[in-house]
Amino acid sequence: MRPSDDGDPQLAEFGYRQHLDRSIGRFSSFAAGVSYISILTGTFQLFYFGFGAGGPAYVWSWPMVFAGQLMVALCFAELAARYPVAGSLYNWTKRLGSATTSWLAGWVMLTASVVTLAATALAYQITLPQLWSGFQVVGDGTGTYDVAVNAVLLGGLLITVTTLINAFGVRLMARINSTGVFIELVAAVLIVVVLALAITRGPQDVLFDTAGRGEGQSLGYLGAFLVAALASGYVMYGFDTASSLGEETIDPGRTAPRAILRAITASFVLGGLILLFGLMAAPSLADPQLASSGGGLQYVLLSVAGTGLGKAFLVCIVVAVTVCCLAVHTAAIRMTFAMARDNALPASARLAHVDPRRRTPVVPAVVVGVLAIGVLLLNVRQPQVFTALTSIAVVMIYLAYLLVTGPMLVARLRGRWRPAPGRFSLGRWGLPVNVLAVLWGAGMAVNLAWPRREVYNATGEQHWYLQWAAPVFIGAIVAVGLGWYLLRQRRRTGVLPEHAAVIDPTPPPAPA
């Protein structure tokens, strides 16, 4: 007995039938990874935090995070070549470790993706009112909750749009995403050029300027730098989105690995130049606007480029935020679909249903959108809670990555790992790269989750549960999820009949 050719023999080998629309090409696959990382969204949204915590020298965190995440990306590239299936992390771990570990990786990534979608949508509030005051719909921005409520309004509209696009089909999503990424890349290059032409100080004035940060801390500047490094750590992830679209990508075993590595490399180069040249071109490194959420890198760009050109670039940043949300939403949908197809989520049959005309899972698009808007509403009256949740979501993504690289390392040590023949492989470098990926992921997860008041309870009344939000919230998510899975669902999991590969009872022809 052998799987029949139902549109994708390789997918049939994994036990699944091809239902999704396989139409994504090389650039669209690359664009999916780039748009999730979204260098313009991340660098412009988080610059003020990194600068405020670590001063100009915080820019060193960018290559540091890239080096660590590159080790993870290299492991993922090998996995994408071997297992080009939807919901990449979930399915990879299923073949590397236990079913429980696989479910946990998918559950943690899915939960984090919903929160990340809400957090990314808030970036509209940072940029749109600087373009035109009319975007501040709620009040004038000076009221206690004006900014928070307006951010929820703008973010909710954005998530509604990404829901509709994803529900319509992958072809529309890919076209919009690719167009947005092209605009983002062109804008990033032009921003680098504009900032380079406005440079007023040398790199030595930036790279070694700690600006008095770290005073009074037990670790000195190292303590401040570890906090500032979160600004880079919050940006450089999501490159696995290219592989999560494996069932919709043409020749995914070759396309996805290249897309993963090109996405993280392009983001590192352009994002690093924007940060470095932005600091070198800033009117004054002592300007408090650089450490303000209403100023930051946007303030630098408007200062050196002038209002007209600067606002044109801000429009490009809005485009980048839009396609970033679209990519995050898309990745969350594929994870939902992949887990539901194995009957591993509540209401799996509905969540795994693929619209026969659009050839896309519509219900997950709506469910993820509604949940993200629900999370977004926390920002109306509880901005402290929402800020803590967004930081926790990033911790969870790093943990989900660790739940892939860890089992992969165990498989290597036991001699069970076999890369795909003729496709991307690390060869003899696989073991040291995998070890570094695990060490990096564990170290960064600890740094991200450390109960720092300036990260989890920076403003307002101090609460122990906010400062310790990461271990408390993540522990609750893991405990509730695993409890439901182990006690109720584990014995019911298995590929739903409508998604199972058809088994052809005819044996293959005997060799002549």
C-alpha positions as CSV (number, residue, x, y, z in Angstrom):
1,M,0.0,0.0,0.0
2,R,1.3,3.5,-0.8
3,P,0.0,7.0,-0.7
4,S,-1.8,8.0,-4.0
5,D,-0.7,11.0,-5.9
6,D,-3.3,13.5,-4.7
7,G,-1.5,16.7,-5.9
8,D,1.6,16.5,-3.8
9,P,3.3,13.1,-3.3
10,Q,5.7,14.5,-0.7
11,L,2.9,15.9,1.4
12,A,1.1,12.5,1.1
13,E,4.2,10.9,2.6
14,F,3.4,12.9,5.8
15,G,-0.1,11.5,5.8
16,Y,-1.9,14.6,4.5
17,R,-3.9,15.4,1.4
18,Q,-3.3,18.5,-0.6
19,H,-6.1,21.0,-0.1
20,L,-4.5,24.4,0.0
21,D,-3.7,26.6,-3.0
22,R,-0.1,25.9,-4.1
23,S,0.7,29.2,-5.9
24,I,3.4,31.0,-3.8
25,G,6.6,31.7,-5.7
26,R,10.1,32.5,-4.6
27,F,9.7,36.2,-4.0
28,S,6.4,35.8,-2.2
29,S,8.0,33.1,0.1
30,F,10.9,35.5,0.8
31,A,8.4,38.3,1.4
32,A,6.5,36.3,4.0
33,G,9.6,36.0,6.2
34,V,10.7,39.6,5.6
35,S,7.2,41.1,6.3
36,Y,6.9,39.2,9.7
37,I,10.3,40.4,10.8
38,S,9.5,43.8,9.3
39,I,12.6,45.9,9.8
40,L,10.8,49.2,9.5
41,T,8.1,48.2,11.9
42,G,10.4,46.8,14.5
43,T,13.3,49.4,14.3
44,F,10.9,52.4,14.3
45,Q,8.6,51.0,17.0
46,L,11.3,49.9,19.5
47,F,14.2,52.3,18.9
48,Y,13.1,54.6,21.7
49,F,13.1,51.6,24.2
50,G,16.5,50.4,23.3
51,F,18.1,53.8,23.3
52,G,16.4,54.8,26.5
53,A,17.7,51.7,28.3
54,G,21.2,51.4,26.8
55,G,22.0,54.6,25.1
56,P,23.6,54.8,21.6
57,A,25.8,51.7,22.3
58,Y,22.7,49.6,22.4
59,V,23.1,49.2,18.6
60,W,25.6,46.4,19.4
61,S,22.6,44.2,20.3
62,W,21.5,44.1,16.7
63,P,24.4,42.0,15.4
64,M,24.4,40.0,18.6
65,V,20.8,39.0,18.2
66,F,21.3,38.4,14.5
67,A,24.2,36.0,15.2
68,G,22.1,34.0,17.6
69,Q,19.0,33.9,15.5
70,L,21.0,32.9,12.4
71,M,21.9,29.7,14.2
72,V,18.2,29.1,14.7
73,A,17.4,30.0,11.1
74,L,20.0,27.6,9.8
75,C,18.4,24.8,11.8
76,F,15.0,25.8,10.5
77,A,16.3,25.9,6.9
78,E,17.3,22.3,7.2
79,L,13.9,21.4,8.6
80,A,12.1,23.3,5.9
81,A,14.0,21.4,3.3
82,R,13.1,18.1,5.0
83,Y,9.5,18.8,6.1
84,P,7.8,21.5,3.9
85,V,4.4,21.4,5.6
86,A,2.0,24.0,7.1
87,G,2.4,24.9,10.7
88,S,6.1,24.3,10.4
89,L,7.2,24.3,14.1
90,Y,4.3,22.0,15.1
91,N,4.9,19.5,12.4
92,W,8.7,19.6,12.7
93,T,8.6,18.8,16.4
94,K,6.1,16.0,15.8
95,R,8.8,14.3,13.7
96,L,11.7,15.2,16.0
97,G,10.2,14.5,19.4
98,S,7.1,13.4,21.2
99,A,3.5,14.2,20.3
100,T,3.2,16.1,23.6
101,T,6.2,18.3,22.9
102,S,4.9,18.9,19.4
103,W,1.5,20.0,20.7
104,L,3.1,22.3,23.2
105,A,5.3,23.9,20.6
106,G,2.3,24.6,18.5
107,W,0.1,25.8,21.4
108,V,2.8,28.2,22.7
109,M,3.5,29.6,19.2
110,L,-0.2,30.0,18.4
111,T,-1.0,31.8,21.7
112,A,2.0,34.1,21.2
113,S,1.0,34.8,17.6
114,V,-2.4,36.0,18.6
115,V,-0.9,38.5,21.1
116,T,1.9,39.5,18.7
117,L,-0.8,40.3,16.1
118,A,-2.5,42.7,18.6
119,A,0.8,44.2,19.6
120,T,2.0,44.8,16.0
121,A,-1.3,46.5,15.2
122,L,-0.6,49.1,17.9
123,A,2.3,50.4,15.8
124,Y,-0.2,52.3,13.8
125,Q,-0.6,54.7,16.7
126,I,3.1,55.5,16.8
127,T,3.2,56.6,13.1
128,L,-0.2,57.6,11.8
129,P,-0.8,60.6,14.1
130,Q,2.6,61.9,13.1
131,L,1.5,61.8,9.5
132,W,-1.8,63.7,10.1
133,S,-3.4,64.8,13.3
134,G,-6.7,63.6,12.0
135,F,-5.7,60.1,12.8
136,Q,-5.9,60.9,16.4
137,V,-9.7,60.2,16.3
138,V,-10.2,59.9,20.1
139,G,-9.6,63.3,21.8
140,D,-6.5,65.3,21.1
141,G,-4.0,62.9,22.5
142,T,-3.6,64.7,25.9
143,G,-6.3,62.9,27.7
144,T,-5.5,60.0,30.1
145,Y,-6.8,57.3,27.8
146,D,-6.8,59.2,24.4
147,V,-3.7,57.5,23.0
148,A,-4.6,54.0,24.4
149,V,-8.2,54.0,23.0
150,N,-7.1,55.5,19.7
151,A,-4.4,52.8,19.4
152,V,-7.1,50.1,19.9
153,L,-9.4,51.8,17.3
154,L,-6.6,52.0,14.6
155,G,-5.3,48.5,15.5
156,G,-8.7,47.0,15.4
157,L,-9.4,48.3,11.9
158,L,-6.1,46.9,10.7
159,I,-6.8,43.5,12.1
160,T,-10.2,43.5,10.5
161,V,-8.5,44.2,7.1
162,T,-6.0,41.4,7.5
163,T,-8.8,39.1,8.5
164,L,-10.7,39.8,5.3
165,I,-7.6,39.5,3.1
166,N,-6.6,36.2,4.6
167,A,-10.2,34.9,4.3
168,F,-10.3,35.8,0.6
169,G,-7.4,33.5,-0.3
170,V,-3.6,33.1,-0.3
171,R,-3.2,34.6,-3.8
172,L,-4.5,38.0,-2.7
173,M,-2.5,37.8,0.5
174,A,0.7,37.0,-1.4
175,R,0.2,39.8,-3.9
176,I,-0.5,42.4,-1.2
177,N,2.3,41.1,1.0
178,S,4.8,41.0,-1.9
179,T,3.9,44.5,-3.0
180,G,4.2,45.8,0.6
181,V,7.5,44.2,1.1
182,F,8.9,45.6,-2.2
183,I,7.9,49.1,-1.0
184,E,9.4,48.4,2.4
185,L,12.7,47.3,1.0
186,V,13.0,50.2,-1.4
187,A,12.0,52.6,1.4
188,A,14.6,51.0,3.8
189,V,17.4,51.5,1.2
190,L,16.3,55.1,0.6
191,I,16.1,55.8,4.4
192,V,19.7,54.4,4.7
193,V,20.9,56.7,2.0
194,V,19.1,59.8,3.5
195,L,20.4,59.1,7.0
196,A,23.9,58.5,5.6
197,L,23.9,61.9,3.8
198,A,22.9,63.5,7.1
199,I,25.6,62.0,9.3
200,T,27.1,64.4,11.8
201,R,29.3,62.2,13.9
202,G,31.5,59.2,13.5
203,P,30.7,55.6,14.4
204,Q,33.0,55.7,17.4
205,D,30.8,58.4,18.9
206,V,27.9,56.0,18.8
207,L,29.3,52.5,19.3
208,F,31.1,53.4,22.6
209,D,28.7,55.9,24.0
210,T,26.9,54.3,27.0
211,A,25.5,57.7,28.0
212,G,25.7,57.0,31.7
213,R,23.3,54.0,31.6
214,G,23.8,51.3,34.1
215,E,24.6,53.6,37.0
216,G,23.3,52.1,40.3
217,Q,22.7,48.7,38.8
218,S,24.5,45.7,40.2
219,L,25.8,44.6,36.7
220,G,26.6,48.2,35.6
221,Y,26.2,48.8,31.9
222,L,25.9,45.1,31.2
223,G,22.6,45.1,33.1
224,A,21.4,48.1,31.1
225,F,22.5,46.5,27.8
226,L,20.7,43.3,28.5
227,V,17.5,45.3,28.9
228,A,18.2,47.3,25.7
229,A,18.9,44.1,23.8
230,L,15.3,43.3,24.1
231,A,14.6,45.9,21.5
232,S,16.5,43.9,19.0
233,G,15.2,40.6,20.3
234,Y,11.7,41.8,19.8
235,V,12.3,42.3,16.1
236,M,14.4,39.5,14.6
237,Y,12.0,36.5,14.6
238,G,9.2,35.2,12.4
239,F,11.5,34.1,9.5
240,D,9.9,30.7,9.8
241,T,6.7,32.1,8.2
242,A,8.2,31.2,4.8
243,S,8.2,27.5,5.8
244,S,4.8,27.7,7.5
245,L,3.4,28.4,4.0
246,G,5.1,25.2,2.7
247,E,1.9,23.6,1.4
248,E,1.1,26.7,-0.6
249,T,4.7,27.2,-2.0
250,I,5.9,25.9,-5.3
251,D,8.9,23.6,-4.8
252,P,8.9,24.4,-1.0
253,G,11.8,22.0,-0.2
254,R,14.1,24.3,-2.1
255,T,12.3,27.6,-1.9
256,A,11.6,27.9,1.8
257,P,15.1,27.3,3.1
258,R,16.5,30.0,0.9
259,A,13.6,32.4,1.8
260,I,14.3,31.9,5.5
261,L,18.0,32.7,5.3
262,R,17.6,35.6,2.8
263,A,14.8,37.1,5.0
264,I,16.9,37.2,8.2
265,T,20.1,38.4,6.3
266,A,18.3,41.2,4.4
267,S,16.6,42.3,7.6
268,F,19.9,42.3,9.5
269,V,21.8,44.4,6.9
270,L,19.1,47.0,6.3
271,G,17.9,47.3,9.9
272,G,21.4,47.5,11.2
273,L,22.3,50.3,8.8
274,I,19.1,52.2,9.7
275,L,19.9,52.0,13.4
276,L,23.6,53.0,13.1
277,F,23.1,55.8,10.6
278,G,20.1,57.1,12.5
279,L,22.2,57.5,15.6
280,M,25.0,59.0,13.6
281,A,22.6,61.5,12.0
282,A,20.5,62.4,15.1
283,P,20.7,66.2,15.8
284,S,21.8,65.4,19.4
285,L,22.3,62.2,21.3
286,A,21.3,64.0,24.4
287,D,17.9,64.9,23.0
288,P,15.2,63.3,25.3
289,Q,13.0,62.9,22.2
290,L,15.2,59.9,21.2
291,A,14.0,58.0,24.2
292,S,10.4,59.0,23.9
293,S,7.7,56.7,22.4
294,G,6.3,59.8,20.6
295,G,9.7,60.6,19.1
296,G,12.4,57.9,18.6
297,L,13.6,57.1,15.1
298,Q,10.6,58.8,13.5
299,Y,11.8,62.0,15.1
300,V,15.3,61.6,13.7
301,L,14.0,60.9,10.2
302,L,11.7,63.9,10.2
303,S,14.5,66.1,11.5
304,V,17.1,65.1,8.8
305,A,14.8,64.5,5.9
306,G,12.4,67.4,6.3
307,T,8.7,67.3,6.8
308,G,7.7,66.4,3.2
309,L,10.2,63.6,2.5
310,G,10.1,62.4,6.1
311,K,6.3,61.9,5.9
312,A,6.7,60.1,2.7
313,F,8.9,57.6,4.5
314,L,6.4,57.4,7.4
315,V,3.8,56.3,4.8
316,C,6.2,53.5,3.9
317,I,6.4,52.6,7.6
318,V,2.6,52.4,7.7
319,V,2.8,50.0,4.7
320,A,5.4,47.9,6.5
321,V,3.2,47.7,9.7
322,T,0.3,46.6,7.5
323,V,2.1,43.8,5.8
324,C,3.7,42.8,9.1
325,C,0.3,42.3,10.6
326,L,-0.8,40.5,7.5
327,A,2.1,38.0,7.8
328,V,1.7,37.5,11.5
329,H,-2.0,36.8,10.9
330,T,-1.2,34.4,8.1
331,A,1.3,32.4,10.2
332,A,-1.2,32.1,13.0
333,I,-3.8,30.8,10.6
334,R,-1.5,28.1,9.2
335,M,-0.6,27.0,12.8
336,T,-4.2,26.8,13.7
337,F,-5.0,24.8,10.5
338,A,-2.1,22.4,11.0
339,M,-3.0,21.6,14.6
340,A,-6.8,21.3,13.9
341,R,-6.1,19.0,10.9
342,D,-4.7,16.6,13.5
343,N,-7.7,17.1,15.7
344,A,-5.5,18.8,18.3
345,L,-7.6,21.8,19.0
346,P,-11.2,22.4,20.1
347,A,-13.7,22.5,17.2
348,S,-10.9,21.0,15.0
349,A,-13.3,20.0,12.2
350,R,-14.4,23.6,11.7
351,L,-11.0,25.1,12.1
352,A,-9.4,22.7,9.6
353,H,-12.1,23.2,7.0
354,V,-10.7,24.6,3.7
355,D,-13.1,26.7,1.6
356,P,-13.4,24.7,-1.7
357,R,-13.5,27.8,-3.8
358,R,-10.9,30.0,-2.2
359,R,-8.8,27.0,-1.1
360,T,-7.9,28.6,2.2
361,P,-9.0,28.0,5.9
362,V,-11.5,30.8,6.4
363,V,-12.7,30.0,10.0
364,P,-9.1,30.3,11.5
365,A,-8.7,33.7,9.9
366,V,-11.8,35.0,11.6
367,V,-11.1,33.3,15.0
368,V,-7.5,34.6,15.1
369,G,-8.7,38.1,14.2
370,V,-11.4,38.1,16.8
371,L,-9.1,36.9,19.5
372,A,-6.4,39.4,18.6
373,I,-9.0,42.3,18.8
374,G,-10.1,40.9,22.2
375,V,-6.5,41.1,23.4
376,L,-6.2,44.5,21.9
377,L,-9.1,45.8,24.1
378,L,-6.9,45.3,27.2
379,N,-5.0,48.4,26.1
380,V,-8.0,50.6,26.6
381,R,-7.9,50.7,30.4
382,Q,-5.0,48.4,31.3
383,P,-2.1,49.5,29.1
384,Q,0.3,48.1,31.8
385,V,-1.2,44.6,31.4
386,F,-1.1,44.9,27.6
387,T,2.6,45.9,27.6
388,A,3.4,43.0,29.8
389,L,1.5,40.6,27.5
390,T,3.4,41.8,24.4
391,S,6.7,41.2,26.1
392,I,5.5,37.7,27.2
393,A,4.4,36.9,23.7
394,V,8.0,37.3,22.4
395,V,9.3,35.1,25.3
396,M,6.8,32.4,24.2
397,I,8.0,32.6,20.6
398,Y,11.6,32.1,21.7
399,L,10.4,29.1,23.8
400,A,8.5,27.7,20.8
401,Y,11.7,27.9,18.8
402,L,13.6,26.2,21.6
403,L,11.0,23.4,21.5
404,V,12.2,22.8,17.9
405,T,15.9,23.2,18.2
406,G,16.1,21.2,21.4
407,P,14.4,18.0,20.0
408,M,16.4,18.5,16.8
409,L,19.7,18.4,18.9
410,V,18.6,15.3,20.7
411,A,17.8,13.6,17.3
412,R,21.3,14.6,16.1
413,L,23.0,13.2,19.1
414,R,21.0,9.9,18.8
415,G,21.8,9.6,15.1
416,R,18.2,9.9,14.1
417,W,18.4,13.1,12.1
418,R,18.6,12.8,8.3
419,P,18.6,15.9,6.1
420,A,16.7,15.8,2.9
421,P,18.9,14.4,0.1
422,G,20.0,16.9,-2.5
423,R,18.5,19.9,-0.5
424,F,19.8,22.4,2.0
425,S,22.0,20.7,4.7
426,L,24.5,21.9,7.2
427,G,26.5,18.8,6.9
428,R,29.2,18.5,9.5
429,W,28.4,21.9,10.8
430,G,24.9,20.8,11.8
431,L,25.8,19.7,15.4
432,P,27.8,22.8,16.5
433,V,25.2,25.1,14.9
434,N,22.4,23.2,16.6
435,V,24.1,23.4,20.0
436,L,24.6,27.2,19.6
437,A,21.0,27.6,18.6
438,V,19.8,25.8,21.8
439,L,22.2,27.8,24.0
440,W,21.2,31.0,22.4
441,G,17.5,30.3,22.6
442,A,17.6,29.3,26.3
443,G,19.8,32.4,27.2
444,M,17.6,34.8,25.3
445,A,14.4,33.3,26.8
446,V,15.7,33.8,30.3
447,N,16.8,37.4,29.5
448,L,13.4,38.2,28.0
449,A,11.5,36.7,30.9
450,W,13.6,38.1,33.7
451,P,11.2,40.0,36.0
452,R,12.5,43.5,35.5
453,R,10.3,46.3,36.6
454,E,11.4,48.5,33.7
455,V,10.1,45.9,31.3
456,Y,7.0,44.5,32.9
457,N,5.9,47.2,35.3
458,A,7.5,50.4,34.1
459,T,4.8,52.9,34.9
460,G,2.0,53.5,37.4
461,E,1.3,51.6,40.5
462,Q,3.7,48.7,41.1
463,H,2.2,45.2,41.2
464,W,4.2,42.0,41.9
465,Y,2.0,40.0,39.4
466,L,3.0,42.4,36.6
467,Q,6.7,42.3,37.4
468,W,6.5,38.5,37.5
469,A,4.1,38.3,34.6
470,A,6.3,36.2,32.3
471,P,6.6,33.1,34.5
472,V,3.1,33.5,35.9
473,F,1.3,34.0,32.6
474,I,3.4,31.5,30.6
475,G,3.1,28.9,33.4
476,A,-0.7,29.4,33.3
477,I,-0.9,29.1,29.5
478,V,1.3,25.9,29.5
479,A,-0.6,24.3,32.5
480,V,-4.1,25.0,31.1
481,G,-3.1,23.9,27.6
482,L,-1.3,20.8,28.6
483,G,-4.0,19.9,31.1
484,W,-6.7,20.0,28.4
485,Y,-4.5,18.1,25.9
486,L,-3.3,15.3,28.2
487,L,-6.5,14.8,30.1
488,R,-9.0,15.1,27.2
489,Q,-7.5,15.4,23.7
490,R,-4.3,13.4,23.4
491,R,-6.0,10.0,22.8
492,R,-8.4,11.6,20.2
493,T,-5.7,13.2,18.0
494,G,-5.1,11.9,14.5
495,V,-5.4,13.2,11.0
496,L,-9.1,14.1,10.3
497,P,-10.5,11.8,7.6
498,E,-11.1,14.6,5.1
499,H,-7.4,15.6,5.3
500,A,-5.8,12.1,5.4
501,A,-3.9,11.1,2.4
502,V,-5.7,8.5,0.2
503,I,-3.9,5.2,0.4
504,D,-3.6,3.4,-2.9
505,P,-3.8,-0.4,-2.3
506,T,-2.0,-1.1,-5.5
507,P,1.6,-2.1,-4.8
508,P,4.3,-0.3,-6.7
509,P,5.4,-2.1,-9.9
510,A,8.2,-4.6,-9.4
511,P,11.6,-3.6,-10.9
512,A,12.2,-5.0,-14.4
